[in-house]
Amino acid sequence: MAKYSNKINKIRTFALSLIFIGFIVMYGGIFFRSSPLIMTIFMILGLLFIIASTVVYFWIGMLSTKSVQVVCPNCERHTKMLGRVDMCMYCNEPLTLDPTLEGKEFNETYNKKSK
């Protein structure tokens, strides 16, 4: 059985990991103190990871404003949905707004457009 989670939380986790990767790359530059050029490259590369994180956080913030707010039938808390199927942010209950998918096994491929 695959582990599913809310799409918004997945993207936020990715953005947070970009920040930590950026810091690790910057700290890696300390090992090259004797070569200012290599150290500068590591610092700039780390900064680019942090800037990429900021862009991802901005993008998911804009995407989050367009998402549909629903009440989870399991925990009765408000959660946001992206796509046809998603998981509750709090209790990981499968959610759908598509009546044809109700009662079916949860699968993230329902969000992909078929040709």
Secondary structure, DSSP 8 states (H G I E B T S, - for coil): ------HHHHHHHHHHHHHHHHHHHHHHGGGGTT-HHHHHHHHHHHHHHHHHHHHHHHHHHHHHHTSEEEE-TTT--EEEE-SSEEE-TTT--EEES-GGGTTS---GGGGS---
